[in-house]
Amino acid sequence: MKLKITIDGKTYEVDVEAAETETPAQPPSGIHMESAAVRLPVAQAPPPQPDAGMREERVCRSPVSGIVVRIAAQIGQKLQAGDILLVLEAMKMETNITSAVAGQVAAIRVAAGESVQAGQVVVEFEP
């Protein structure tokens, strides 16, 4: 655990290992201690698992986790690579999710306001 310790007006950041005691230790008088923020590594999301019977070149997966703000594509619409399919909000920023391939939209698997995970299929294209 990291702590900030102030001794005689000078602050030190130290690593402390907790030892098991029956009563909590009190710092000597004149020493002020406070907690410091600790940064932990973020766990990586597992790679997306292909849905049964689904060909990867016929789907669009969400690159990030977020909330669907707006759906721009419609079922049956013919799109070109780079056309906007939907807009996600992630970390207070809007992200356009675009089509990687030209094709016709067969299904839209999300709705506005819905939460999506990174790697989740959001749109399917006609074969």
Secondary structure, DSSP 8 states (H G I E B T S, - for coil): -EEEEEETTEEEEEE------SS-----TTEEEEE----------------TT--GGGEEE-SS-EEEEEE---TT-EE-TT-EEEEEEETTEEEEEE-SS-EEEEEE---TT-EE-TT-EEEEE--
